[in-house]
Amino acid sequence: MSKVEQLRDFNNFAESILNKLEEYDSVIQTQSLQQDSILTEISNQVEIVRKQAEEDLTTSSA
């Protein structure tokens, strides 16, 4: 195998690794966005429950 062929094979191998890393990065970014969305929804629900509890305390003490 000539040096040119070896370099071409190595380049193809390196490119396939890079493509896989880009795929993994995309998956990780998607998961991160999903987690952010879930955490935001949980935070919103906690705020709703907190406000309801405040209203209940105000109503029961009045």
N, C-alpha and C positions, 0 to 999 in steps of 0.2 A: 504494500500500500504506500503510495507516494505521500510526501509531506502535505501536499495540497489536499489530497483525499482525507488524510488524518485531520487536518484543520477544518475541513468541511464537515466531517462527522462530529468533531468536537463542537463546532459552531451549532450544528443542528441539535445536539444534545443540550447545550447550554440554552438554546432558544426554547426547547421543550420544557426545561426547568423553569425558565422565566415565565412561560405561559401558565404553568401550574401555579406558580407563586401569585400571579395576577388573578387567577381564578380564586385561590384561597383568600386573597386580600378582598376581593369582591364579596365573598361569602361572609367574611368577618365584618365588613362594613355594613352589610345588610342586617346581620344579627345585632350589631351595635345599634342601628337605627330602630330595630324592633324592640330592643331592650329599653331604649330611651322612651319610646312610645308607651310601653307598658309601665315604666316608672312614672311617667307623666300622668297616665290614667289612674294609677294607684294614688298618687299625690292629690289628684282632683277628688277622688272618692273620699280620701281621708279628710280633706277640707270640707266636703259636704257633710260628713258625719260630725265633724267638730262643730260646724255651724248649727246643725240640728240639735246637738247636745246642749249648746249654749242657749238656744231657743227653749228647749225643754226645761232647763234650769231656771230660766227667766220666768217661764209660764208657771212652773210649780212653786216658785217662791213668791209669786204675786198674789 
